[in-house]
């Protein structure tokens, strides 16, 4: 009897873990990146967005996830640079931000961005400004 109870409780816990993973696990959001904040040290990186062609904001935190949960994210500074280029080059272009967790305002909880899928034109560095030579060339 005790063994059956352990099996049933173990099965319930496993189902709850799977349900939680499916609910808060990695998924894409279609958003427009409007800005970035933070320095990654004293102030947490944040990516400011608007949900796909609406005025509803969604803020992502951008921090290294490490090994738990097992997303192996160690590139928050690189992702912040990518988000900054997209905000500068294509603020009106919808992009997909992959992340996990959910936004719960009263807990001050933000989804953590894992990666950003954007058109190539949004990811390119801006061309350097040309300087005019005084010698007429």
NUPA-180259 format. One record per residue: x, z, y of N, C-alpha, C in turn; residue in one letter. Coordinates in Angstrom, 3 decimals. Each point is the difference from the previous one (the first is absolute). Example, Ala and Ser with C-alpha at 12.3 -4.5 7.8 and 13.67 -1.06 7.14 Angstrom:
<sites>
site n_X:13.190 | n_Z:7.800 | n_Y:-5.690 | ca_X:-0.890 | ca_Z:0.000 | ca_Y:1.190 | c_X:0.900 | c_Z:0.000 | c_Y:1.200 | r:A
site n_X:-0.350 | n_Z:-0.720 | n_Y:1.050 | ca_X:0.820 | ca_Z:0.060 | ca_Y:1.190 | c_X:-0.770 | c_Z:0.730 | c_Y:1.090 | r:S
</sites>
This chain:
<sites>
site n_X:0.823 | n_Z:0.000 | n_Y:-1.198 | ca_X:-0.823 | ca_Z:0.000 | ca_Y:1.198 | c_X:0.864 | c_Z:0.000 | c_Y:1.258 | r:X
site n_X:1.032 | n_Z:0.837 | n_Y:-0.004 | ca_X:0.883 | ca_Z:0.090 | ca_Y:1.163 | c_X:0.723 | c_Z:-1.327 | c_Y:0.241 | r:X
site n_X:0.386 | n_Z:-0.670 | n_Y:-1.084 | ca_X:0.694 | ca_Z:-1.283 | ca_Y:0.119 | c_X:-0.927 | c_Z:-1.048 | c_Y:0.611 | r:X
site n_X:-1.269 | n_Z:-0.007 | n_Y:-0.376 | ca_X:-0.961 | ca_Z:-0.958 | ca_Y:0.566 | c_X:-0.197 | c_Z:0.254 | c_Y:1.493 | r:X
site n_X:-0.060 | n_Z:1.265 | n_Y:0.385 | ca_X:-0.165 | ca_Z:0.351 | ca_Y:1.408 | c_X:1.198 | c_Z:-0.487 | c_Y:0.825 | r:X
site n_X:1.201 | n_Z:0.165 | n_Y:-0.524 | ca_X:1.200 | ca_Z:-0.473 | ca_Y:0.679 | c_X:-0.029 | c_Z:-1.516 | c_Y:0.141 | r:X
site n_X:-0.429 | n_Z:-0.698 | n_Y:-1.030 | ca_X:-0.077 | ca_Z:-1.464 | ca_Y:0.050 | c_X:-1.029 | c_Z:-0.445 | c_Y:1.038 | r:X
site n_X:-1.167 | n_Z:0.632 | n_Y:0.020 | ca_X:-1.045 | ca_Z:-0.352 | ca_Y:0.963 | c_X:0.480 | c_Z:0.270 | c_Y:1.428 | r:X
site n_X:0.583 | n_Z:1.182 | n_Y:0.249 | ca_X:0.497 | ca_Z:0.322 | ca_Y:1.335 | c_X:1.132 | c_Z:-0.940 | c_Y:0.424 | r:X
site n_X:0.881 | n_Z:-0.329 | n_Y:-0.939 | ca_X:1.077 | ca_Z:-0.952 | ca_Y:0.294 | c_X:-0.540 | c_Z:-1.368 | c_Y:0.363 | r:X
site n_X:-1.036 | n_Z:-0.436 | n_Y:-0.711 | ca_X:-0.624 | ca_Z:-1.293 | ca_Y:0.294 | c_X:-0.648 | c_Z:0.003 | c_Y:1.383 | r:X
site n_X:-0.662 | n_Z:1.097 | n_Y:0.357 | ca_X:-0.647 | ca_Z:0.098 | ca_Y:1.314 | c_X:1.052 | c_Z:-0.035 | c_Y:1.107 | r:X
site n_X:1.085 | n_Z:0.729 | n_Y:-0.176 | ca_X:1.077 | ca_Z:-0.002 | ca_Y:0.996 | c_X:0.592 | c_Z:-1.402 | c_Y:0.131 | r:X
site n_X:0.225 | n_Z:-0.683 | n_Y:-1.116 | ca_X:0.548 | ca_Z:-1.358 | ca_Y:0.041 | c_X:-0.940 | c_Z:-0.950 | c_Y:0.738 | r:X
site n_X:-1.295 | n_Z:0.101 | n_Y:-0.250 | ca_X:-0.973 | ca_Z:-0.851 | ca_Y:0.695 | c_X:-0.018 | c_Z:0.296 | c_Y:1.492 | r:X
site n_X:0.090 | n_Z:1.257 | n_Y:0.369 | ca_X:0.041 | ca_Z:0.358 | ca_Y:1.421 | c_X:1.253 | c_Z:-0.535 | c_Y:0.683 | r:X
site n_X:1.122 | n_Z:0.053 | n_Y:-0.680 | ca_X:1.236 | ca_Z:-0.545 | ca_Y:0.562 | c_X:-0.081 | c_Z:-1.513 | c_Y:0.178 | r:X
site n_X:-0.563 | n_Z:-0.688 | n_Y:-0.979 | ca_X:-0.173 | ca_Z:-1.453 | ca_Y:0.116 | c_X:-0.948 | c_Z:-0.334 | c_Y:1.149 | r:X
site n_X:-1.096 | n_Z:0.734 | n_Y:0.121 | ca_X:-0.949 | ca_Z:-0.234 | ca_Y:1.094 | c_X:0.647 | c_Z:0.255 | c_Y:1.351 | r:X
site n_X:0.785 | n_Z:1.066 | n_Y:0.112 | ca_X:0.690 | ca_Z:0.300 | ca_Y:1.260 | c_X:1.005 | c_Z:-1.094 | c_Y:0.334 | r:X
site n_X:0.735 | n_Z:-0.480 | n_Y:-1.003 | ca_X:0.968 | ca_Z:-1.070 | ca_Y:0.236 | c_X:-0.699 | c_Z:-1.269 | c_Y:0.482 | r:X
site n_X:-1.125 | n_Z:-0.339 | n_Y:-0.619 | ca_X:-0.730 | ca_Z:-1.198 | ca_Y:0.405 | c_X:-0.576 | c_Z:0.150 | c_Y:1.407 | r:X
site n_X:-0.368 | n_Z:1.208 | n_Y:0.370 | ca_X:-0.579 | ca_Z:0.238 | ca_Y:1.325 | c_X:1.056 | c_Z:0.025 | c_Y:1.099 | r:X
site n_X:1.123 | n_Z:0.658 | n_Y:-0.252 | ca_X:1.002 | ca_Z:0.139 | ca_Y:1.056 | c_X:1.297 | c_Z:-0.723 | c_Y:-0.331 | r:X
site n_X:0.030 | n_Z:-0.762 | n_Y:-1.080 | ca_X:1.192 | ca_Z:-0.742 | ca_Y:-0.389 | c_X:0.261 | c_Z:-1.161 | c_Y:0.942 | r:X
site n_X:1.036 | n_Z:-0.769 | n_Y:-0.260 | ca_X:0.367 | ca_Z:-1.089 | ca_Y:0.905 | c_X:-1.092 | c_Z:-1.063 | c_Y:0.082 | r:X
site n_X:-0.271 | n_Z:-0.418 | n_Y:1.246 | ca_X:-0.987 | ca_Z:-1.051 | ca_Y:0.233 | c_X:0.296 | c_Z:-0.643 | c_Y:1.344 | r:X
site n_X:-0.529 | n_Z:-1.209 | n_Y:0.230 | ca_X:0.271 | ca_Z:-0.675 | ca_Y:1.278 | c_X:-1.100 | c_Z:0.263 | c_Y:1.035 | r:X
site n_X:0.393 | n_Z:0.025 | n_Y:1.250 | ca_X:-0.927 | ca_Z:0.011 | ca_Y:1.127 | c_X:0.308 | c_Z:-1.237 | c_Y:0.835 | r:X
site n_X:-1.029 | n_Z:-0.719 | n_Y:0.431 | ca_X:0.210 | ca_Z:-1.126 | ca_Y:0.908 | c_X:-0.149 | c_Z:0.533 | c_Y:1.415 | r:X
site n_X:1.097 | n_Z:-0.053 | n_Y:0.750 | ca_X:0.047 | ca_Z:0.595 | ca_Y:1.328 | c_X:0.788 | c_Z:-0.890 | c_Y:0.955 | r:X
site n_X:-0.092 | n_Z:0.331 | n_Y:1.279 | ca_X:0.846 | ca_Z:-0.605 | ca_Y:1.025 | c_X:0.901 | c_Z:1.118 | c_Y:0.511 | r:X
site n_X:1.303 | n_Z:-0.191 | n_Y:-0.070 | ca_X:0.934 | ca_Z:1.029 | ca_Y:0.457 | c_X:0.121 | c_Z:-0.096 | c_Y:1.513 | r:X
site n_X:-0.308 | n_Z:1.099 | n_Y:0.686 | ca_X:0.008 | ca_Z:0.004 | ca_Y:1.463 | c_X:1.171 | c_Z:0.767 | c_Y:0.583 | r:X
site n_X:0.656 | n_Z:0.831 | n_Y:-0.773 | ca_X:1.132 | ca_Z:0.756 | ca_Y:0.528 | c_X:0.626 | c_Z:0.895 | c_Y:-1.045 | r:X
site n_X:1.138 | n_Z:0.564 | n_Y:0.357 | ca_X:0.707 | ca_Z:0.935 | ca_Y:-0.870 | c_X:0.499 | c_Z:1.160 | c_Y:0.851 | r:X
site n_X:0.121 | n_Z:1.170 | n_Y:-0.629 | ca_X:0.532 | ca_Z:1.167 | ca_Y:0.695 | c_X:0.893 | c_Z:0.783 | c_Y:-0.953 | r:X
site n_X:0.748 | n_Z:0.924 | n_Y:0.561 | ca_X:0.820 | ca_Z:0.897 | ca_Y:-0.797 | c_X:1.441 | c_Z:-0.419 | c_Y:-0.064 | r:X
site n_X:0.840 | n_Z:0.985 | n_Y:-0.317 | ca_X:1.428 | ca_Z:-0.268 | ca_Y:-0.138 | c_X:0.498 | c_Z:0.249 | c_Y:-1.421 | r:X
site n_X:-0.905 | n_Z:0.430 | n_Y:-0.888 | ca_X:0.359 | ca_Z:0.207 | ca_Y:-1.393 | c_X:0.736 | c_Z:1.300 | c_Y:-0.271 | r:X
site n_X:0.359 | n_Z:0.727 | n_Y:1.028 | ca_X:0.716 | ca_Z:1.266 | ca_Y:-0.189 | c_X:-0.864 | c_Z:1.162 | c_Y:0.480 | r:X
site n_X:-0.115 | n_Z:0.161 | n_Y:1.309 | ca_X:-0.805 | ca_Z:1.095 | ca_Y:0.530 | c_X:-1.470 | c_Z:-0.379 | c_Y:0.093 | r:X
site n_X:-0.267 | n_Z:-1.281 | n_Y:0.189 | ca_X:-1.372 | ca_Z:-0.499 | ca_Y:0.106 | c_X:-0.228 | c_Z:-1.000 | c_Y:-1.124 | r:X
site n_X:-1.024 | n_Z:0.255 | n_Y:-0.801 | ca_X:-0.298 | ca_Z:-0.846 | ca_Y:-1.161 | c_X:-0.299 | c_Z:-1.429 | c_Y:0.447 | r:X
site n_X:0.507 | n_Z:-0.981 | n_Y:-0.773 | ca_X:-0.350 | ca_Z:-1.392 | ca_Y:0.255 | c_X:-1.505 | c_Z:-0.167 | c_Y:-0.169 | r:X
site n_X:-0.624 | n_Z:-0.746 | n_Y:0.900 | ca_X:-1.416 | ca_Z:-0.343 | ca_Y:-0.104 | c_X:-0.153 | c_Z:-1.488 | c_Y:0.308 | r:X
site n_X:-0.945 | n_Z:-0.641 | n_Y:-0.674 | ca_X:-0.340 | ca_Z:-1.399 | ca_Y:0.254 | c_X:-1.443 | c_Z:-0.014 | c_Y:0.476 | r:X
site n_X:-0.211 | n_Z:-0.465 | n_Y:1.219 | ca_X:-1.332 | ca_Z:-0.026 | ca_Y:0.601 | c_X:-0.643 | c_Z:-1.354 | c_Y:-0.278 | r:X
site n_X:-1.236 | n_Z:0.006 | n_Y:-0.513 | ca_X:-0.665 | ca_Z:-1.244 | ca_Y:-0.361 | c_X:-1.470 | c_Z:0.029 | c_Y:0.403 | r:X
site n_X:-0.581 | n_Z:-1.185 | n_Y:-0.012 | ca_X:-1.445 | ca_Z:-0.175 | ca_Y:0.103 | c_X:-0.468 | c_Z:-0.615 | c_Y:-1.304 | r:X
site n_X:-1.087 | n_Z:0.505 | n_Y:-0.547 | ca_X:-0.526 | ca_Z:-0.579 | ca_Y:-1.243 | c_X:-0.517 | c_Z:-1.401 | c_Y:0.270 | r:X
site n_X:0.328 | n_Z:-0.934 | n_Y:-0.898 | ca_X:-0.341 | ca_Z:-1.418 | ca_Y:0.082 | c_X:-1.056 | c_Z:-0.421 | c_Y:1.004 | r:X
site n_X:0.416 | n_Z:-0.459 | n_Y:1.156 | ca_X:-0.860 | ca_Z:-0.560 | ca_Y:1.051 | c_X:-1.112 | c_Z:0.953 | c_Y:0.443 | r:X
site n_X:0.298 | n_Z:1.295 | n_Y:0.059 | ca_X:-0.948 | ca_Z:0.980 | ca_Y:0.522 | c_X:0.720 | c_Z:0.842 | c_Y:1.042 | r:X
site n_X:-0.688 | n_Z:0.985 | n_Y:0.522 | ca_X:0.635 | ca_Z:0.929 | ca_Y:0.933 | c_X:0.273 | c_Z:1.342 | c_Y:-0.658 | r:X
site n_X:-0.177 | n_Z:0.097 | n_Y:-1.316 | ca_X:0.260 | ca_Z:1.247 | ca_Y:-0.728 | c_X:1.492 | c_Z:0.138 | c_Y:-0.261 | r:X
site n_X:0.562 | n_Z:1.108 | n_Y:0.437 | ca_X:1.430 | ca_Z:0.218 | ca_Y:-0.196 | c_X:0.271 | c_Z:0.604 | c_Y:-1.371 | r:X
site n_X:1.192 | n_Z:-0.264 | n_Y:-0.492 | ca_X:0.490 | ca_Z:0.616 | ca_Y:-1.222 | c_X:1.494 | c_Z:0.217 | c_Y:0.209 | r:X
site n_X:0.420 | n_Z:1.241 | n_Y:-0.041 | ca_X:1.403 | ca_Z:0.341 | ca_Y:0.182 | c_X:0.608 | c_Z:0.258 | c_Y:-1.375 | r:X
site n_X:1.149 | n_Z:-0.613 | n_Y:-0.251 | ca_X:0.746 | ca_Z:0.232 | ca_Y:-1.234 | c_X:1.205 | c_Z:0.867 | c_Y:0.313 | r:X
site n_X:0.307 | n_Z:0.944 | n_Y:-0.859 | ca_X:1.299 | ca_Z:0.644 | ca_Y:0.099 | c_X:0.960 | c_Z:-0.895 | c_Y:-0.772 | r:X
site n_X:1.252 | n_Z:0.105 | n_Y:0.305 | ca_X:0.993 | ca_Z:-0.833 | ca_Y:-0.660 | c_X:1.185 | c_Z:0.895 | c_Y:-0.327 | r:X
site n_X:-0.032 | n_Z:0.562 | n_Y:-1.193 | ca_X:1.099 | ca_Z:0.871 | ca_Y:-0.411 | c_X:0.400 | c_Z:-0.331 | c_Y:-1.419 | r:X
site n_X:1.241 | n_Z:0.313 | n_Y:-0.313 | ca_X:0.492 | ca_Z:-0.257 | ca_Y:-1.350 | c_X:-0.793 | c_Z:0.826 | c_Y:-0.997 | r:X
site n_X:-0.461 | n_Z:-0.660 | n_Y:-1.059 | ca_X:-0.798 | ca_Z:0.678 | ca_Y:-1.020 | c_X:0.884 | c_Z:0.615 | c_Y:-1.078 | r:X
site n_X:1.199 | n_Z:-0.522 | n_Y:-0.152 | ca_X:0.887 | ca_Z:0.528 | ca_Y:-1.032 | c_X:-0.515 | c_Z:-0.308 | c_Y:-1.397 | r:X
site n_X:0.149 | n_Z:0.966 | n_Y:-0.879 | ca_X:-0.364 | ca_Z:-0.211 | ca_Y:-1.398 | c_X:-1.395 | c_Z:0.489 | c_Y:-0.341 | r:X
site n_X:-0.558 | n_Z:0.916 | n_Y:0.788 | ca_X:-1.339 | ca_Z:0.528 | ca_Y:-0.265 | c_X:-0.874 | c_Z:-0.171 | c_Y:1.214 | r:X
site n_X:-1.088 | n_Z:-0.712 | n_Y:-0.022 | ca_X:-0.458 | ca_Z:-0.822 | ca_Y:-1.113 | c_X:0.988 | c_Z:-1.142 | c_Y:-0.247 | r:X
site n_X:-0.054 | n_Z:-0.596 | n_Y:-1.161 | ca_X:1.072 | ca_Z:-0.934 | ca_Y:-0.387 | c_X:-0.104 | c_Z:-1.370 | c_Y:0.675 | r:X
site n_X:0.141 | n_Z:-0.026 | n_Y:1.323 | ca_X:-0.025 | ca_Z:-1.279 | ca_Y:0.714 | c_X:1.406 | c_Z:-0.465 | c_Y:0.352 | r:X
site n_X:1.002 | n_Z:0.852 | n_Y:-0.164 | ca_X:1.398 | ca_Z:-0.340 | ca_Y:0.222 | c_X:0.214 | c_Z:-0.647 | c_Y:1.364 | r:X
site n_X:-0.591 | n_Z:0.584 | n_Y:1.031 | ca_X:0.136 | ca_Z:-0.534 | ca_Y:1.357 | c_X:1.090 | c_Z:0.779 | c_Y:0.718 | r:X
site n_X:1.064 | n_Z:-0.707 | n_Y:0.366 | ca_X:1.113 | ca_Z:0.600 | ca_Y:0.707 | c_X:0.371 | c_Z:-0.825 | c_Y:1.233 | r:X
site n_X:-0.932 | n_Z:-0.812 | n_Y:0.510 | ca_X:0.330 | ca_Z:-0.935 | ca_Y:1.082 | c_X:-0.919 | c_Z:0.137 | c_Y:1.212 | r:X
site n_X:-0.352 | n_Z:1.220 | n_Y:0.374 | ca_X:-0.954 | ca_Z:0.160 | ca_Y:1.099 | c_X:0.537 | c_Z:-0.558 | c_Y:1.311 | r:X
site n_X:1.287 | n_Z:0.097 | n_Y:0.254 | ca_X:0.564 | ca_Z:-0.544 | ca_Y:1.239 | c_X:-0.116 | c_Z:-1.527 | c_Y:0.020 | r:X
site n_X:0.262 | n_Z:-0.643 | n_Y:-1.130 | ca_X:-0.134 | ca_Z:-1.459 | ca_Y:-0.075 | c_X:-1.455 | c_Z:-0.426 | c_Y:0.183 | r:X
site n_X:-0.924 | n_Z:0.732 | n_Y:-0.620 | ca_X:-1.416 | ca_Z:-0.327 | ca_Y:0.138 | c_X:-0.459 | c_Z:0.201 | c_Y:1.443 | r:X
site n_X:0.533 | n_Z:1.018 | n_Y:0.670 | ca_X:-0.348 | ca_Z:0.247 | ca_Y:1.397 | c_X:0.488 | c_Z:-1.157 | c_Y:0.876 | r:X
site n_X:1.177 | n_Z:-0.521 | n_Y:-0.285 | ca_X:0.528 | ca_Z:-1.150 | ca_Y:0.737 | c_X:-0.879 | c_Z:-1.231 | c_Y:-0.214 | r:X
site n_X:-0.438 | n_Z:-0.213 | n_Y:-1.238 | ca_X:-0.897 | ca_Z:-1.124 | ca_Y:-0.291 | c_X:-1.313 | c_Z:0.150 | c_Y:0.757 | r:X
site n_X:-0.570 | n_Z:1.194 | n_Y:-0.009 | ca_X:-1.254 | ca_Z:0.246 | ca_Y:0.722 | c_X:0.181 | c_Z:-0.215 | c_Y:1.496 | r:X
site n_X:1.146 | n_Z:0.394 | n_Y:0.526 | ca_X:0.279 | ca_Z:-0.185 | ca_Y:1.426 | c_X:0.067 | c_Z:-1.490 | c_Y:0.359 | r:X
site n_X:0.669 | n_Z:-0.795 | n_Y:-0.846 | ca_X:0.060 | ca_Z:-1.456 | ca_Y:0.245 | c_X:-1.381 | c_Z:-0.620 | c_Y:-0.052 | r:X
site n_X:-0.826 | n_Z:0.422 | n_Y:-0.958 | ca_X:-1.352 | ca_Z:-0.550 | ca_Y:-0.109 | c_X:-0.818 | c_Z:0.383 | c_Y:1.226 | r:X
site n_X:0.106 | n_Z:1.242 | n_Y:0.451 | ca_X:-0.745 | ca_Z:0.443 | ca_Y:1.187 | c_X:0.428 | c_Z:-0.794 | c_Y:1.235 | r:X
site n_X:1.283 | n_Z:-0.333 | n_Y:0.092 | ca_X:0.517 | ca_Z:-0.745 | ca_Y:1.146 | c_X:-0.334 | c_Z:-1.492 | c_Y:-0.091 | r:X
site n_X:0.164 | n_Z:-0.591 | n_Y:-1.186 | ca_X:-0.161 | ca_Z:-1.450 | ca_Y:-0.145 | c_X:-1.435 | c_Z:-0.431 | c_Y:-0.263 | r:X
site n_X:-0.773 | n_Z:0.776 | n_Y:-0.737 | ca_X:-1.326 | ca_Z:-0.429 | ca_Y:-0.449 | c_X:-1.011 | c_Z:1.146 | c_Y:0.041 | r:X
site n_X:-0.257 | n_Z:0.594 | n_Y:1.156 | ca_X:-0.919 | ca_Z:1.148 | ca_Y:0.016 | c_X:-1.436 | c_Z:-0.349 | c_Y:-0.391 | r:X
site n_X:-0.380 | n_Z:-1.280 | n_Y:0.094 | ca_X:-1.370 | ca_Z:-0.402 | ca_Y:-0.317 | c_X:-0.146 | c_Z:-0.592 | c_Y:-1.397 | r:X
site n_X:1.092 | n_Z:-0.078 | n_Y:-0.746 | ca_X:-0.033 | ca_Z:-0.602 | ca_Y:-1.331 | c_X:-0.276 | c_Z:1.062 | c_Y:-1.061 | r:X
site n_X:-1.037 | n_Z:-0.201 | n_Y:-0.822 | ca_X:-0.251 | ca_Z:0.958 | ca_Y:-1.088 | c_X:1.114 | c_Z:-0.064 | c_Y:-1.045 | r:X
site n_X:0.442 | n_Z:1.165 | n_Y:-0.442 | ca_X:1.012 | ca_Z:0.120 | ca_Y:-1.048 | c_X:-0.523 | c_Z:0.984 | c_Y:-1.043 | r:X
site n_X:0.641 | n_Z:0.018 | n_Y:-1.154 | ca_X:-0.376 | ca_Z:0.968 | ca_Y:-1.040 | c_X:1.059 | c_Z:1.102 | c_Y:-0.046 | r:X
site n_X:-0.465 | n_Z:1.223 | n_Y:0.165 | ca_X:0.870 | ca_Z:1.163 | ca_Y:-0.136 | c_X:-0.367 | c_Z:0.686 | c_Y:-1.309 | r:X
site n_X:0.959 | n_Z:0.076 | n_Y:-0.911 | ca_X:-0.211 | ca_Z:0.697 | ca_Y:-1.263 | c_X:0.394 | c_Z:1.448 | c_Y:0.196 | r:X
site n_X:-0.839 | n_Z:0.898 | n_Y:-0.488 | ca_X:0.290 | ca_Z:1.415 | ca_Y:0.135 | c_X:-0.788 | c_Z:0.818 | c_Y:-0.995 | r:X
site n_X:0.165 | n_Z:1.290 | n_Y:0.079 | ca_X:-0.737 | ca_Z:0.902 | ca_Y:-0.886 | c_X:-0.482 | c_Z:1.194 | c_Y:0.802 | r:X
site n_X:-0.961 | n_Z:0.689 | n_Y:-0.525 | ca_X:-0.658 | ca_Z:1.158 | ca_Y:0.584 | c_X:-1.178 | c_Z:-0.466 | c_Y:0.833 | r:X
site n_X:-0.539 | n_Z:0.879 | n_Y:0.803 | ca_X:-1.159 | ca_Z:-0.350 | ca_Y:0.805 | c_X:0.089 | c_Z:0.705 | c_Y:1.339 | r:X
site n_X:-0.816 | n_Z:-0.432 | n_Y:0.934 | ca_X:-0.033 | ca_Z:0.602 | ca_Y:1.327 | c_X:-1.057 | c_Z:1.089 | c_Y:0.018 | r:X
site n_X:0.428 | n_Z:1.228 | n_Y:0.236 | ca_X:-0.919 | ca_Z:1.120 | ca_Y:0.162 | c_X:0.360 | c_Z:0.661 | c_Y:1.332 | r:X
site n_X:-0.749 | n_Z:-0.312 | n_Y:1.072 | ca_X:0.376 | ca_Z:0.476 | ca_Y:1.334 | c_X:0.104 | c_Z:1.518 | c_Y:0.120 | r:X
site n_X:-0.932 | n_Z:0.743 | n_Y:-0.562 | ca_X:0.008 | ca_Z:1.447 | ca_Y:0.192 | c_X:1.122 | c_Z:0.687 | c_Y:-0.765 | r:X
site n_X:0.641 | n_Z:-0.699 | n_Y:-0.939 | ca_X:1.189 | ca_Z:0.525 | ca_Y:-0.677 | c_X:1.287 | c_Z:-0.581 | c_Y:0.582 | r:X
site n_X:-0.155 | n_Z:-0.860 | n_Y:1.036 | ca_X:1.137 | ca_Z:-0.697 | ca_Y:0.606 | c_X:0.789 | c_Z:-0.751 | c_Y:-1.073 | r:X
site n_X:-0.742 | n_Z:-0.692 | n_Y:-0.884 | ca_X:0.581 | ca_Z:-0.711 | ca_Y:-1.129 | c_X:-0.102 | c_Z:-1.503 | c_Y:0.236 | r:X
site n_X:1.109 | n_Z:-0.701 | n_Y:-0.197 | ca_X:0.067 | ca_Z:-1.441 | ca_Y:0.210 | c_X:0.473 | c_Z:-0.674 | c_Y:-1.281 | r:X
site n_X:-0.460 | n_Z:-1.238 | n_Y:-0.261 | ca_X:0.571 | ca_Z:-0.731 | ca_Y:-1.134 | c_X:1.469 | c_Z:-0.323 | c_Y:0.291 | r:X
site n_X:0.827 | n_Z:-0.034 | n_Y:-1.033 | ca_X:1.419 | ca_Z:-0.324 | ca_Y:0.140 | c_X:0.189 | c_Z:-1.480 | c_Y:-0.305 | r:X
site n_X:0.574 | n_Z:-0.732 | n_Y:0.937 | ca_X:0.244 | ca_Z:-1.433 | ca_Y:-0.181 | c_X:1.154 | c_Z:-0.206 | c_Y:-0.978 | r:X
site n_X:-0.190 | n_Z:-0.932 | n_Y:-0.946 | ca_X:1.040 | ca_Z:-0.326 | ca_Y:-0.972 | c_X:0.662 | c_Z:-1.336 | c_Y:0.310 | r:X
site n_X:-0.798 | n_Z:-0.992 | n_Y:0.390 | ca_X:0.538 | ca_Z:-1.325 | ca_Y:0.321 | c_X:-0.985 | c_Z:-0.734 | c_Y:0.886 | r:X
site n_X:0.502 | n_Z:-1.068 | n_Y:0.615 | ca_X:-0.824 | ca_Z:-0.811 | ca_Y:0.893 | c_X:0.169 | c_Z:-1.458 | c_Y:-0.397 | r:X
site n_X:-1.115 | n_Z:-0.686 | n_Y:-0.200 | ca_X:0.001 | ca_Z:-1.435 | ca_Y:-0.279 | c_X:-0.515 | c_Z:-0.708 | c_Y:1.242 | r:X
site n_X:0.844 | n_Z:-0.829 | n_Y:0.604 | ca_X:-0.351 | ca_Z:-0.674 | ca_Y:1.245 | c_X:0.504 | c_Z:-1.440 | c_Y:-0.039 | r:X
site n_X:-0.584 | n_Z:-0.889 | n_Y:0.839 | ca_X:0.520 | ca_Z:-1.365 | ca_Y:0.080 | c_X:1.463 | c_Z:0.000 | c_Y:0.449 | r:X
site n_X:0.746 | n_Z:-0.975 | n_Y:-0.454 | ca_X:1.433 | ca_Z:-0.090 | ca_Y:0.303 | c_X:0.280 | c_Z:-0.018 | c_Y:1.497 | r:X
site n_X:-0.858 | n_Z:-0.660 | n_Y:0.782 | ca_X:0.230 | ca_Z:-0.086 | ca_Y:1.452 | c_X:-0.030 | c_Z:1.378 | c_Y:0.660 | r:X
site n_X:-0.729 | n_Z:0.935 | n_Y:-0.585 | ca_X:-0.087 | ca_Z:1.353 | ca_Y:0.551 | c_X:1.219 | c_Z:0.840 | c_Y:-0.343 | r:X
site n_X:0.706 | n_Z:-0.366 | n_Y:-1.052 | ca_X:1.134 | ca_Z:0.789 | ca_Y:-0.470 | c_X:1.324 | c_Z:-0.421 | c_Y:0.612 | r:X
site n_X:0.043 | n_Z:-1.164 | n_Y:0.641 | ca_X:1.245 | ca_Z:-0.502 | ca_Y:0.554 | c_X:0.370 | c_Z:0.740 | c_Y:1.276 | r:X
site n_X:1.284 | n_Z:0.167 | n_Y:0.185 | ca_X:0.489 | ca_Z:0.611 | ca_Y:1.234 | c_X:-0.211 | c_Z:-0.987 | c_Y:1.142 | r:X
site n_X:-0.299 | n_Z:0.492 | n_Y:1.193 | ca_X:-0.179 | ca_Z:-0.924 | ca_Y:1.123 | c_X:1.306 | c_Z:-0.713 | c_Y:0.317 | r:X
site n_X:-0.122 | n_Z:-1.259 | n_Y:0.425 | ca_X:1.176 | ca_Z:-0.792 | ca_Y:0.358 | c_X:0.636 | c_Z:0.597 | c_Y:1.250 | r:X
site n_X:1.333 | n_Z:0.036 | n_Y:0.049 | ca_X:0.655 | ca_Z:0.538 | ca_Y:1.194 | c_X:-0.261 | c_Z:-0.892 | c_Y:1.203 | r:X
site n_X:-0.112 | n_Z:0.616 | n_Y:1.152 | ca_X:-0.235 | ca_Z:-0.759 | ca_Y:1.239 | c_X:1.252 | c_Z:-0.792 | c_Y:0.344 | r:X
site n_X:-0.203 | n_Z:-1.228 | n_Y:0.434 | ca_X:1.135 | ca_Z:-0.847 | ca_Y:0.390 | c_X:0.410 | c_Z:0.340 | c_Y:1.420 | r:X
site n_X:1.299 | n_Z:0.044 | n_Y:0.221 | ca_X:0.516 | ca_Z:0.262 | ca_Y:1.336 | c_X:0.494 | c_Z:-1.304 | c_Y:0.594 | r:X
site n_X:-0.322 | n_Z:-0.209 | n_Y:1.264 | ca_X:0.476 | ca_Z:-1.206 | ca_Y:0.693 | c_X:1.422 | c_Z:0.218 | c_Y:0.455 | r:X
site n_X:0.866 | n_Z:-1.000 | n_Y:-0.250 | ca_X:1.372 | ca_Z:0.054 | ca_Y:0.476 | c_X:0.039 | c_Z:-0.446 | c_Y:1.443 | r:X
site n_X:0.882 | n_Z:0.573 | n_Y:0.775 | ca_X:0.138 | ca_Z:-0.381 | ca_Y:1.401 | c_X:0.742 | c_Z:-1.317 | c_Y:0.161 | r:X
site n_X:0.663 | n_Z:-0.481 | n_Y:-1.045 | ca_X:0.774 | ca_Z:-1.235 | ca_Y:0.135 | c_X:-0.842 | c_Z:-1.235 | c_Y:-0.316 | r:X
site n_X:-1.308 | n_Z:0.147 | n_Y:-0.128 | ca_X:-0.875 | ca_Z:-1.160 | ca_Y:-0.148 | c_X:-0.165 | c_Z:-0.481 | c_Y:-1.419 | r:X
site n_X:0.548 | n_Z:0.637 | n_Y:-0.978 | ca_X:-0.170 | ca_Z:-0.460 | ca_Y:-1.366 | c_X:-1.197 | c_Z:0.584 | c_Y:-0.656 | r:X
</sites>
